[in-house]
Amino acid sequence: MTAIRSLAFNFVFYANLIVQMIFWTPFYFLVSRERAWIVPKFWARSSLWLQEKIAGTRSEITGQENLPEGSYIIAPKHQSFWDTFSFLPDIPDALYILKRELTWIPVFGWYIAKMRMIPVDRGSRSKALRMAVAATKAELARNSRQLIIYPEGTRRPPGAEPAYKWGIVELYTQLNLPVVPVAHVAGLYWPRRKFMRYPGTIKARFLPPIPPGLGKEEFMKRLIAETEAACDELLIESVRTDRPALPPTAAARLKELGAKA
């Protein structure tokens, strides 16, 4: 049954994306960029609703009181495609740094361009980081926006050993903005590189912001410690309430924490 519901949700999820992009195109490209945010936020909410109704997976996102006013950096764990869109309804004017190749996709690339996201060529990491910092500074000088950056870069399974990249430190230092870590274990319910979608409740939490001005080492230690501690709490809570299927990394982490699966 779970496999059938997963297959149905995957089909409807991507169909919903394509249909909404086509349906909203006249409105999206005629209104201002600020007003056009109605479209991706509505799509994100509708996708979460479809996931709950078809796959039986609810989303419970808390900690919105920790989001500062104005510009800041959001640093979520990256475990699933779920964490690329689920926070949009809570963020006033999200700004993504993304692969340049995504802008070449018909319609989708136009949507990205409308929102003035920051495409980079990942061929050279150091060059890409310099370009991303310069472009982000220029965009934030024009508008108060919230930069979403995934500190680990690529998706990792729940419970895996932290692998935070130095790019988040450079952005934190050069942009001089607070960083809001985001903890979740969405990979238990929407695993990376798999079509299965498991029932239960994905719990995510915006953590208290890390203020600007800290030293690089201190900032990195705080980011890792606070994010991972909150993820451990959510992992234990999820196992005790939903009893989802556990990847080996999650089972190993629970054993380290002394929690029973």
NUVO-287136 format. One record per atom (N, C-alpha, C): residue in three letters; y negated, x, z negated. Coordinates in steps of 0.02 Angstrom, whole numbers, plus 50000, padded with zeros to 5 digits. Atoms other than C-alpha are relative to their C-alpha. Example, Ala and Ser with C-alpha at 12.3 -4.5 7.8 and 13.67 -1.06 7.14 Angstrom:
// residues 2
ALA500595004550000ALA502255061549610ALA499405004550000SER500594995850003SER500535068449643SER499454996149963
This chain:
// residues 261
MET500605004150000MET500005000050000MET499375004350000THR500594995750003THR498785014049956THR499875003350068ALA500094996849935ALA499095022350124ALA499704995050050ILE500275005149955ILE498745006050217ILE499264998749985ARG500695001250019ARG497155002950118ARG499565006050018SER500384993949982SER496615020950148SER499865000150074LEU500095000149927LEU496885019450335LEU499484994850020ALA500475005349985ALA495935003050339ALA499295002049981PHE500674998050021PHE494475010150241PHE499725005350046ASN500254994749956ASN494355025750349ASN499754997250066PHE500215003049937PHE494265015250506PHE499344996249991VAL500605004150011VAL492965003250435VAL499415004449981PHE500544995550021PHE491955017450358PHE499655003050061TYR500314996849942TYR491675026450523TYR499744994850050ALA500265005449957ALA491485010150620ALA499334997549973ASN500635002150032ASN490145005050496ASN499435004950015LEU500504994949985LEU489235021450525LEU499744999350071ILE500195000349930ILE489245019750714ILE499614993550015VAL500335006449987VAL488785001250716VAL499314999849970GLN500665000250031GLN487365003350594GLN499505004650035MET500464995649963MET486625018150688MET499744996750063ILE500215003449939ILE486605007950847ILE499554994049984PHE500365006150018PHE486004991850764PHE499295001649976TRP500654998550031TRP484575000050667TRP499555004250044THR500394995249960THR483975011450808THR499294997750016PRO500695001949985PRO482455001050864PRO499545000349939PHE500404999950062PHE481824998650685PHE499895007149975TYR500024993450030TYR482245016250628TYR499505004650035PHE500424995349964PHE481295025250765PHE499294997450012LEU500675002749991LEU479785013650769LEU499595000249936VAL500375000050063VAL479335013650584VAL499885007249977SER500144993450027SER478675028150481SER500635003149970ARG499424996650028ARG479875041150415ARG500164997549930GLU499905002450068GLU479615035150236GLU500334993249999ARG499705006649999ARG480025017250279ARG500705000150031ALA499354999649967ALA481485022350388ALA500575001749952TRP499484998550049TRP482405028150231TRP500404993849980ILE499635006250014ILE482905009950210ILE500685000250033VAL499385000249961VAL484235012750342VAL500555004449969PRO499454996050029PRO485235027650272PRO500184997849929LYS499855002350068LYS485075020750094LYS500434993750003PHE499595006149992PHE485755003850151PHE500705001850023TRP499344997949977TRP487165012650244TRP500415002949943ALA499644997050057ALA487615022750088ALA500254994649953ARG499795005450045ARG487655007049979ARG500574995950031SER499485004049968SER488684997550107SER500665003850003SER499394995949998SER489915012050120SER500355000049932LEU499715000250067LEU490155012349932LEU500304993149985TRP499745006850008TRP490404993449934TRP500664999250037LEU499395000449960LEU491704994750072LEU500565004049966GLN499494995950034GLN492605008549976GLN500294996249940GLU499765003850058GLU492704997349822GLU500444994150023LYS499655006049980LYS493274981849916LYS500655001450038ILE499414998549958ILE494524990050035ILE500475004949966ALA499574994850030ALA495145005749946ALA500094999049925GLY499955001150072GLY494884999249769GLY499705005649958THR500324994450035THR493785014149723THR499274998349985ARG500685001350021ARG492225010349623ARG499625006649992SER500424994250011SER490765022349606SER499524998549942GLU500435000950058GLU489865024249440GLU499595006449991ILE500454994250002ILE488365035949448ILE499494998849944THR500445000750058THR487375038749287THR499545006149995GLY500454994450012GLY486005050149222GLY499374999950041GLN500605000449959GLN484615043849336GLN499375001649961GLU500584998550042GLU483425045949189GLU499855007549999ASN500114992849999ASN483635064749211ASN499665002450064LEU500324998049938LEU482865064749385LEU499245000549989PRO500724999150011PRO481095072049376PRO499584996250052GLU500465002549949GLU479575065649468GLU499855005550051GLY500204995249950GLY479055074049629GLY500575003950030SER499504995849966SER479995088349711SER500465003449949TYR499524996450041TYR481565095849637TYR500625001550044ILE499394998249965ILE483245103149689ILE500584996349966ILE499405003250026ILE484865093249669ILE500595004350019ALA499444995449989ALA486435103749650ALA500664996749980PRO499365003450017PRO488025093149659PRO500615004550011LYS499354997349982LYS489815098749651LYS500174997450069HIS499825001949932HIS490555098249825HIS500754999750005GLN499285000949999GLN492305090949826GLN500234995450056SER499805005549958SER492275077049953SER499434998050046PHE500535002849958PHE491335068650094PHE499594994949960TRP500345005050042TRP490885055849960TRP499355002749971ASP500604997450033ASP489625067449878ASP499455002050049THR500534998649952THR488665069750041THR499534994150011PHE500435005849988PHE487985052050044PHE499904995549939SER500005004950055SER488305043249878SER499385000349956PHE500594999450042PHE486745049849791PHE499364997850035LEU500605001849962LEU485535044349928LEU499614994149970PRO500395005550027PRO485095027549847PRO499575001849940ASP500374998050060ASP484465036749691ASP499475005250013ILE500464994549984ILE483445049949782ILE499444997450045PRO500565002949961PRO481705045349846PRO499965002550072ASP500114997249934ASP481585057249995ASP500425006350008ALA499534994449999ALA483125068250014ALA499885004750059LEU500084994849950LEU483045084450110LEU500645004250001TYR499384996249993TYR484635092850175TYR499895006250043ILE499934994249956ILE484915110250243ILE500694999550032LEU499365001449967LEU486275107950374LEU500115004350062LYS499834996149941LYS487165115950519LYS499624997650061ARG500395001849941ARG486135116350678ARG500404995850049GLU499585003649952GLU487625109750777GLU499994992449989LEU500025007250013LEU487455092850691LEU499444996550036THR500575003149965THR485795089950777THR500164998850074TRP499815001049930TRP486685090650945TRP500404993750012ILE499605006149993ILE487705074950911ILE499544994250021PRO500425005649977PRO486995060151010PRO499904994849945VAL500215005150048VAL486095047150903VAL499975002949929PHE499994997150068PHE486635055450740PHE499495005749995GLY500484994550000GLY485625070950785GLY499284997550001TRP500675002849998TRP484125060050823TRP499804997249931TYR500135002550068TYR484275051850653TYR499805005849954ILE500164994150041ILE484265069150572ILE499305002450015ALA500664997549980ALA482735074450671ALA499444995549973LYS500505004750026LYS481795058650618LYS499835001649927MET500104998750072MET482025063350434MET499785007249986ARG500234993150008ARG481475081350465ARG500445004049953MET499544995750036MET483035089250393MET499925007250026ILE500094993049983ILE483195108150403ILE500645002950031PRO499414997149968PRO484455114450532PRO499975007649999VAL499974992750000VAL485015132550519VAL500605002350039ASP499444996849966ASP486115144050620ASP500375004249949ARG499624996650053ARG487495150050503ARG500315006550024GLY499714993849975GLY487905165050611GLY499865005949954SER500204994750047SER486955176650493SER499774996749936ARG500155003350063ARG486945171150312ARG499315001949973SER500644997850027SER485445181650259SER499424997250041LYS500535002649957LYS484415176350409LYS499954992449992ALA500005007250010ALA484925158150386ALA499654998149935LEU500315001450065LEU484395158750203LEU499255000950003ARG500734998849994ARG482695166250245ARG499674994450039MET500285005549960MET482405152950378MET499994993549960ALA499965006250039ALA482975139050261ALA499454999949946VAL500514999750052VAL481805144850122VAL499314998850031ALA500665000849968ALA480315146150241ALA499894992850024ALA500065006849976ALA480655129150320ALA499944995049943THR500035004550057THR480925120850151THR499315000449968LYS500674999350028LYS479295127950083LYS499494996150042ALA500475003549956ALA478365121250235ALA500064992549994GLU499895007250005GLU479145104050219GLU499764997349933LEU500215002250066LEU478825102750032LEU499245000349993ALA500744999850001ALA477005107550062ALA499714993850032ARG500245006149967ARG476865092150172ARG500174993749962ASN499765005950034ASN477865079950067ASN500365001849936SER499624999150061SER478585078149893SER500714997750014ARG499315001749981ARG480455078949931ARG500495003349952GLN499484997750045GLN482105082449844GLN500545003550041LEU499534996049962LEU483165096449915LEU500704999549971ILE499305000350022ILE485055093749906ILE500355006250026ILE499654994049982ILE486025109949904ILE500655000449960TYR499354999650033TYR487875112349864TYR500135007349981PRO499964993050021PRO488005128249759PRO500625003750022GLU499384996649980GLU489805131849809GLU500095000350076GLY499994999549927GLY489445129349994GLY500514995650034THR499475003949969THR491125122050045THR500354995749948ARG499645004650045ARG492185108149972ARG500585003649966ARG499474997050040ARG493345113349833ARG500354994549960PRO499635005350034PRO494715103149747PRO499804999649926PRO500165000850071PRO494455096249570PRO500385005149957GLY499684995350045GLY494805108949434GLY500055007150026ALA499954993249972ALA494695123949550ALA499525004749965GLU500434994950029GLU493945140149487GLU499314999750033PRO500675000349971PRO492045139549511PRO499875005850049ALA500164994849950ALA491415148949665ALA499294998850025TYR500705001449984TYR489535147149661TYR499715005850041LYS500304995049956LYS488565156149798LYS499295001749975TRP500654997650023TRP486965166049770TRP499414996450034GLY500535003449964GLY485975155349893GLY499604995249955ILE500345004650045ILE485575142349759ILE499515003749955VAL500434996150044VAL484815156049651VAL499365001950038GLU500594998149961GLU483665161949791GLU499544994050011LEU500415006049990LEU483085144149826LEU499644998249935TYR500295001550065TYR482795141049641TYR499415004649985THR500524995150016THR481785157049623THR499394999350045GLN500565000049953GLN480735155749780GLN499634993350005LEU500335006549997LEU480385137049775LEU499674998249934ASN500295001350066ASN479985137149588ASN500034992649982LEU499905007150015LEU480705119749562LEU500564999149948PRO499435001450045PRO481815111949428PRO500624998450041VAL499365001449967VAL483655110349473VAL500394995049958VAL499615005250034VAL484665094749430VAL500745000950020PRO499294999649984PRO486535098649422PRO500314993050002VAL499665006449996VAL487695084449470VAL500755001249993ALA499294999250013ALA489455083349400ALA500384993850023HIS499565005649981HIS490865072649469HIS500695002850016VAL499334998049979VAL492705073149513VAL500244995450056ALA499845004649944ALA492655062949674ALA500615002250039GLY499424997549963GLY494005074149747GLY500664997149976LEU499395003350022LEU495295064949641LEU500134993650040TYR499945006649968TYR494965048849737TYR499875000450076TRP500144998949929TRP494285055049905TRP500125007550012PRO499844992849995PRO495185071849929PRO499745003050065ARG500214996449939ARG494565084750052ARG500595000850047ARG499514998849947ARG495515086350216ARG500604995449999LYS499475004950001LYS496575071050182LYS499724993050014PHE500245006749985PHE496465053050239PHE500094995149942MET499865004550056MET497065045650073MET499374998749959ARG500545002150044ARG495825035849966ARG500334996349942TYR499635002650057TYR496455032249791TYR499564995249958PRO500385004750041PRO495945017449681PRO499815003149932GLY500244997550064GLY494995020149520GLY499244999849999THR500734999850005THR493205024149471THR499765007250005ILE500314993449993ILE492275039449535ILE499395000049954LYS500574999450046LYS491115044449394LYS499615006350015ALA500444994449986ALA489635055549432ALA499414999749952ARG500534999850049ARG488225061249320ARG499465005050020PHE500574995549993PHE486485068349351PHE499885003149931LEU500094996650064LEU486295081449215LEU499265001649988PRO500704998150013PRO484665086449128PRO499795005950044PRO500224994749955PRO483625097449243PRO499935006849966ILE500124993250022ILE483595116249225ILE499295001850021PRO500704998949982PRO481745121049218PRO499915006150044PRO500144994149959PRO480975133349341PRO499785005849955GLY500264994250035GLY480515150949290GLY500515004249963LEU499494996050034LEU482165157249219LEU500185006150043GLY499744994349962GLY482875174149268GLY500604997950042LYS499465001949954LYS484165173849407LYS500674999549965GLU499365000150035GLU485645178249297GLU500044994249950GLU500015005450049GLU485135166049161GLU500084993250033PHE499955006349964PHE484905152049286PHE500724998850024MET499335000949973MET486595154949368MET500504998449944LYS499555001450056LYS487485155449200LYS499934992849975ARG500125006850023ARG486675139149146ARG500274994950050LEU499785004749949LEU487035130449311LEU500764999349998ILE499275000250000ILE488885135149308ILE500264996849935ALA499755002350065ALA489135131949122ALA499904992549992GLU500165007050011GLU488275114949118GLU500374995550050THR499665004149949THR489015108549281THR500754999649985GLU499274999850009GLU490795114049244GLU500214996549936ALA499835003650063ALA490765107449064ALA500004992550011ALA500035007249986ALA490235090349126ALA500574997850046CYS499445001649955CYS491545090749265CYS500664999749960ASP499405000250043ASP492885094749135ASP500044993549962GLU500015006350037GLU492345079749032GLU500204994250045LEU499855005449954LEU492415068349184LEU500725000250023LEU499304999349980LEU494105075249235LEU500464997249947ILE499595002550055ILE494855071649064ILE499944992449995GLU500115007250004GLU494065054349061GLU500354996350056SER499695003249943SER494695050149235SER500764999749993VAL499274999850009VAL496475055449195VAL500224995049947ARG499825004550054ARG496485045249036ARG499924992650019THR500145007049982THR495795029349117THR500354997850064ASP499745002049934ASP496375029349299ASP500695002950016ARG499374996649986ARG497865041249298ARG500095001250076PRO499934998749928PRO497535046949479PRO500505005650013ALA499574994449980ALA498675058549575ALA499605006449993LEU500364993850014LEU498215076249524LEU500195005650048PRO499854993949962PRO498055091049642PRO500195005549951PRO499794994650045PRO498795107149571PRO499435003149961THR500574997050034THR497065113849529THR499784995849940ALA500215004450054ALA496645098649422ALA500525000249943ALA499474999750051ALA498335099049332ALA499955006649961ALA500064993650034ALA498095117549294ALA499405000249954ARG500605000150042ARG496335114749229ARG500104995849938LEU499855004250059LEU496915100749115LEU500425003849950LYS499574996050045LYS498235112349045LYS499585005149962GLU500444995150032GLU496905125449011GLU499574996749945LEU500425003650047LEU495855112348921LEU500404997049944GLY499595002950052GLY497325106748818GLY500044992550003ALA499975007349992ALA497255089148888ALA500644998250035LYS499385002349970LYS498795079248934LYS499854995850062ALA500085003949939ALA498925072649112ALA500364993449993
